[in-house]
Amino acid sequence: MKRTLIVTDSTSDIPPELARELGIEVVPLKLMFGEESFRDGVDMTPEQFYDRLPRSPQLPTTSQPSPVEYMDVYRSILAKHPGSSILSFHISSGLSGTYQSAVLAKSMLEEEGEQITVVDSLSASYGFGLLVVQAARWAEEGKPPEEILEAVERLRRSRKLYFLVDTLEYLQKGGRIGKASAILGTLLNIKPILSIDEEGIIYAVEKVRGRKKAVARMIELFKADLPGVDHINVAVGHTAEPAAGEEFLKELAGHFSLNEQVLTNVGPVVGSHVGNGTLAVFIWPA
């Protein structure tokens, strides 16, 4: 029977049990601590990553799956489901070469490639993971690929997201800010609030003194982004600290009626740039 199958990469930060439930194929990126290489979410869990990150003398590096890895995944799916379509969603091309690898794999498959659509999410973490999850739900309902893609784009435009970074250390290590700024920011207890623009690039929204004020400011930003909206769906990404995510949900529940609620980990790829203690919040109208 012809179906629409969903593929993504591990930076979508979809909870593993949810990906299994919806039949989403997740292709892992690789993470390197020096000479040691790990498949994201396979050989190294977020818990292991965030335990090791503060003790690592150098910032870990990441690499996207090769086109051959994507070819193998696509061929395997199409062999099991002849005549079916594949929608393959990936982290913003402005942040990683993952999307380009998938595009190259599609082009190398010739006739089979016509059954594959590769999507640049222009986002990161569950900012596009939520799009993938909803695409998989629509696919289960039997919606055709074109209809799913149109609905995903509408959802992408209505979704709002912010990252609250607990420390400037990893932005400094990654070359995003100077060392002097990082030291001064740490002394002043500065907590940056980040987001992702329409071109899929991370940018600084505001810098707030103190975590409590920063959390309150994030909620203010969401209220300004969603005027007149009461009922929302929300996902909170945390750095292997579910209690921090649950606490934010309680704060948010004082301002919105929460429908779908997801707690997930900010994965190692994004985590290597923002570090421990980060909160990533993704909201879309219910």
C-alpha positions as CSV (number, residue, x, y, z in Angstrom):
1,M,0.0,0.0,0.0
2,K,1.3,3.5,-0.9
3,R,2.1,5.6,2.1
4,T,3.9,8.8,3.1
5,L,6.9,8.0,5.2
6,I,8.7,10.6,7.4
7,V,12.4,10.9,7.8
8,T,14.3,13.4,10.0
9,D,17.7,13.8,11.6
10,S,18.6,13.6,15.3
11,T,18.7,17.4,15.8
12,S,14.9,17.4,15.7
13,D,15.1,16.3,19.4
14,I,11.9,14.3,19.1
15,P,11.5,12.1,22.2
16,P,12.5,8.6,21.1
17,E,9.3,6.9,22.3
18,L,7.3,9.4,20.2
19,A,9.4,8.9,17.1
20,R,8.9,5.1,17.5
21,E,5.1,5.5,18.0
22,L,4.7,7.5,14.9
23,G,7.2,5.5,12.7
24,I,9.5,8.4,12.2
25,E,12.9,7.4,10.8
26,V,15.6,9.4,12.7
27,V,19.1,9.6,11.1
28,P,21.8,10.4,13.7
29,L,24.4,13.1,13.4
30,K,27.8,12.4,14.8
31,L,29.5,14.0,17.8
32,M,33.2,14.1,18.4
33,F,35.0,14.6,21.7
34,G,38.6,14.7,20.4
35,E,39.3,11.4,18.6
36,E,36.1,9.8,20.0
37,S,33.1,9.6,17.7
38,F,29.5,9.0,18.8
39,R,26.2,8.7,17.0
40,D,23.8,11.3,18.5
41,G,21.2,9.5,20.5
42,V,22.6,6.1,19.7
43,D,26.1,5.8,21.2
44,M,25.6,8.9,23.5
45,T,22.5,10.0,25.2
46,P,21.8,13.7,26.1
47,E,22.3,12.8,29.8
48,Q,25.8,11.4,29.0
49,F,26.6,14.5,26.8
50,Y,25.6,17.1,29.4
51,D,27.5,15.3,32.1
52,R,30.7,15.3,30.0
53,L,30.4,18.7,28.3
54,P,31.5,20.9,31.3
55,R,34.5,18.6,31.9
56,S,35.7,18.7,28.3
57,P,38.7,21.0,27.7
58,Q,37.6,21.6,24.1
59,L,34.2,22.2,22.6
60,P,33.0,19.0,20.9
61,T,32.5,19.0,17.2
62,T,29.6,17.6,15.1
63,S,29.2,16.3,11.6
64,Q,26.2,15.6,9.5
65,P,25.3,12.1,8.0
66,S,26.8,11.5,4.6
67,P,24.8,11.4,1.4
68,V,25.4,7.6,1.3
69,E,23.9,7.2,4.8
70,Y,20.7,9.0,3.6
71,M,20.7,6.9,0.4
72,D,20.7,3.7,2.4
73,V,17.8,4.9,4.6
74,Y,15.8,6.1,1.6
75,R,16.4,2.8,-0.3
76,S,15.5,0.7,2.7
77,I,12.2,2.5,3.2
78,L,11.2,2.4,-0.5
79,A,12.1,-1.3,-0.7
80,K,9.7,-2.0,2.2
81,H,7.0,0.3,0.8
82,P,7.1,0.3,-3.0
83,G,5.5,3.3,-4.6
84,S,5.4,5.3,-1.4
85,S,6.6,8.8,-0.8
86,I,9.2,10.1,1.6
87,L,9.2,13.5,3.3
88,S,12.6,14.2,4.8
89,F,12.8,17.1,7.2
90,H,16.1,18.6,8.4
91,I,17.8,21.2,10.6
92,S,18.2,24.6,9.1
93,S,20.7,24.8,6.2
94,G,22.0,28.0,7.9
95,L,23.2,25.9,10.9
96,S,24.3,22.6,9.4
97,G,25.2,20.8,6.1
98,T,22.7,18.1,7.0
99,Y,20.0,19.3,4.6
100,Q,22.6,19.4,1.7
101,S,23.6,15.8,2.4
102,A,20.0,14.7,2.1
103,V,19.5,16.7,-1.1
104,L,22.6,15.1,-2.6
105,A,21.4,11.7,-1.6
106,K,18.0,12.3,-3.4
107,S,19.8,13.5,-6.6
108,M,22.0,10.3,-6.6
109,L,18.9,8.0,-6.5
110,E,17.7,9.1,-9.9
111,E,14.2,7.6,-10.5
112,E,13.7,6.7,-6.8
113,G,14.6,10.3,-5.9
114,E,11.3,11.5,-7.5
115,Q,9.5,9.9,-4.6
116,I,11.5,11.9,-2.0
117,T,11.0,15.5,-0.9
118,V,13.7,17.0,1.2
119,V,12.6,20.0,3.4
120,D,14.8,22.7,4.9
121,S,13.1,23.4,8.2
122,L,14.8,26.7,8.8
123,S,14.8,25.8,12.4
124,A,16.5,23.6,15.0
125,S,15.7,21.2,17.9
126,Y,12.0,20.7,18.6
127,G,11.4,24.0,16.7
128,F,11.2,21.6,13.7
129,G,10.7,18.4,15.6
130,L,7.1,19.5,16.3
131,L,6.6,20.0,12.5
132,V,8.0,16.4,11.9
133,V,5.7,15.0,14.6
134,Q,2.6,16.7,13.1
135,A,3.6,15.6,9.6
136,A,3.8,12.0,10.8
137,R,0.3,12.3,12.3
138,W,-1.1,13.7,9.1
139,A,0.6,10.9,7.1
140,E,-1.1,8.4,9.4
141,E,-4.4,10.0,8.6
142,G,-3.7,9.4,4.9
143,K,-3.1,13.0,3.8
144,P,-1.1,13.3,0.5
145,P,2.5,14.7,0.6
146,E,1.5,18.0,-1.0
147,E,-1.2,18.6,1.6
148,I,1.1,17.7,4.4
149,L,3.8,20.1,3.2
150,E,1.3,23.0,2.9
151,A,0.0,22.3,6.4
152,V,3.6,22.1,7.8
153,E,4.4,25.5,6.3
154,R,1.4,27.1,7.9
155,L,2.3,25.5,11.2
156,R,5.9,26.7,10.9
157,R,4.8,30.3,10.4
158,S,2.5,30.2,13.5
159,R,5.1,28.6,15.8
160,K,7.1,30.8,18.2
161,L,10.4,29.8,19.9
162,Y,13.0,31.1,22.3
163,F,16.1,29.7,23.9
164,L,17.2,30.8,27.3
165,V,20.9,30.3,27.7
166,D,22.3,29.9,31.3
167,T,25.9,30.7,30.5
168,L,27.8,32.6,27.9
169,E,30.7,30.2,28.1
170,Y,29.8,28.0,25.1
171,L,28.8,30.9,22.9
172,Q,32.3,32.3,23.6
173,K,34.0,28.9,22.9
174,G,32.1,28.6,19.6
175,G,33.3,32.1,18.5
176,R,29.8,33.7,18.8
177,I,31.0,36.3,21.3
178,G,34.4,37.5,22.6
179,K,36.0,36.3,25.8
180,A,35.8,39.7,27.5
181,S,32.1,39.8,26.8
182,A,31.7,36.3,28.2
183,I,33.6,37.1,31.4
184,L,31.7,40.4,31.9
185,G,28.4,38.6,31.2
186,T,29.1,35.9,33.7
187,L,30.0,38.5,36.4
188,L,26.8,40.4,35.7
189,N,24.7,37.2,35.7
190,I,23.6,37.9,32.1
191,K,21.2,35.3,30.6
192,P,20.8,35.7,26.8
193,I,17.5,34.9,25.1
194,L,18.0,33.6,21.6
195,S,15.7,32.8,18.7
196,I,15.9,31.7,15.1
197,D,15.0,34.1,12.2
198,E,13.1,33.4,9.0
199,E,16.4,32.4,7.3
200,G,17.1,29.8,9.9
201,I,19.9,31.7,11.7
202,I,20.2,32.0,15.5
203,Y,20.2,35.5,16.8
204,A,20.2,37.3,20.2
205,V,16.8,38.7,21.2
206,E,17.7,40.2,24.6
207,K,20.1,39.9,27.5
208,V,18.5,39.8,30.9
209,R,20.1,39.9,34.3
210,G,19.2,36.9,36.4
211,R,17.4,33.6,35.4
212,K,14.1,34.4,37.2
213,K,13.8,37.7,35.3
214,A,14.8,36.0,32.0
215,V,12.1,33.4,32.4
216,A,9.5,36.1,33.1
217,R,10.7,38.0,30.0
218,M,10.4,34.9,27.8
219,I,6.8,34.6,28.8
220,E,6.2,38.3,28.1
221,L,7.7,37.8,24.6
222,F,5.4,34.9,23.9
223,K,2.4,36.9,25.1
224,A,3.4,39.7,22.7
225,D,3.9,37.2,19.9
226,L,0.5,35.6,20.4
227,P,-1.9,38.5,21.1
228,G,-5.4,37.3,22.0
229,V,-4.3,33.6,22.0
230,D,-5.3,31.7,25.1
231,H,-5.0,28.0,24.3
232,I,-1.6,26.8,23.2
233,N,0.5,23.7,22.6
234,V,4.0,23.9,24.1
235,A,7.2,21.9,24.1
236,V,10.1,22.6,26.5
237,G,13.6,21.4,25.7
238,H,16.0,21.1,28.6
239,T,19.6,19.9,29.0
240,A,18.9,16.6,30.7
241,E,17.1,18.5,33.5
242,P,13.4,17.7,33.2
243,A,12.6,19.4,36.5
244,A,13.7,22.7,35.0
245,G,11.3,22.1,32.0
246,E,8.4,21.2,34.4
247,E,9.0,24.3,36.4
248,F,8.8,26.5,33.2
249,L,5.5,24.7,32.2
250,K,4.0,25.6,35.6
251,E,5.0,29.3,35.1
252,L,3.6,29.3,31.6
253,A,0.3,27.8,32.9
254,G,-0.3,31.0,34.8
255,H,-0.6,32.9,31.5
256,F,-2.0,30.4,28.9
257,S,-4.2,27.3,28.9
258,L,-1.9,24.5,27.9
259,N,-3.1,21.7,25.6
260,E,-0.4,19.4,24.2
261,Q,2.7,19.5,26.4
262,V,6.0,17.9,25.5
263,L,9.2,17.7,27.5
264,T,12.3,16.8,25.6
265,N,16.1,17.2,25.6
266,V,18.0,19.9,23.7
267,G,20.3,17.5,21.8
268,P,24.1,17.5,21.7
269,V,24.4,19.4,18.4
270,V,22.5,22.5,19.6
271,G,23.7,21.9,23.2
272,S,27.4,22.1,22.1
273,H,26.8,25.8,21.3
274,V,24.5,26.8,24.2
275,G,25.6,24.5,27.0
276,N,24.1,23.2,30.2
277,G,21.2,24.9,31.9
278,T,19.6,26.0,28.6
279,L,15.8,26.1,28.2
280,A,14.3,26.0,24.7
281,V,10.5,26.8,24.5
282,F,8.4,26.1,21.4
283,I,4.8,27.3,21.3
284,W,2.1,26.9,18.6
285,P,-1.6,27.8,18.8
286,A,-3.9,25.0,19.8
